[in-house]
Amino acid sequence: MTIIIKEGDSMHKYKGFTLVELMVSFSILLVLIVMIAPNFNEFIVKTRVDSQLSQLHRLLLITRNSAINYNQDVTLCPLNESLECTVNWQDELSVFIDVNDNGSLNPESNEKIIKVKAAVRYGDQLQYGLGRNKIKFSASGRTTGWGSNGTFKLCPNKNMQFSRAVIVATSGRFYLSSDLNNDGKDENRSGTEIICRPE
């Protein structure tokens, strides 16, 4: 809206909005925000899950490649304060050569950490086989030891419908889950839906 005000011999133009125009614009903006907000939250959760899964996928790749390159078994696990492998997969994950194969990092035996991944945040969970505390790759690139193959499930807090997974085979190969039937939920290659166990 343009307002023209005459002052003496000169005229001034002022541009601006009336209160009614501002109220209508604000109302439209509010309606759009209410419509978009749920979809935006869904987008944020999916992006967070994809990012965590991508980091885990890279960490598994580093573990497998390190085993092949060093020609030794390499372990991936969550370490506690005593440097022992635990079942708390949502915690910080470490890749290391476990020379004495005792499920713990022993610096005095020249065991060194190769790579570390930060803990999962926002109350999300990372689950891997009930009771399994490590995954180990051999020099051939295959998984080795009990419980080395399986499914890593990333379970977003209060949004379990967006759970995704990295599936690890005994061959040492791994792949990401995907939504095969377009129902909005991920499945493994055999069509089984990725379902997280309650914590």
Secondary structure, DSSP 8 states (H G I E B T S, - for coil): -EEEEEETTEEEEEE---HHHHHHHHHHHHHHHHHHHHHHHHHHHHHHHHHHHHHHHHHHHHHHHHHHHHTS-EEEEEB-TTSBB-S-TTS-EEEE--TT-SSB--GGGT--EEEEE----TT-EEEESTT---EEE-TTSSB-STT-SEEEEEE-TT-GGG-EEEEE-TTS-EEE-B-TTSSSS-B-TTS-B------
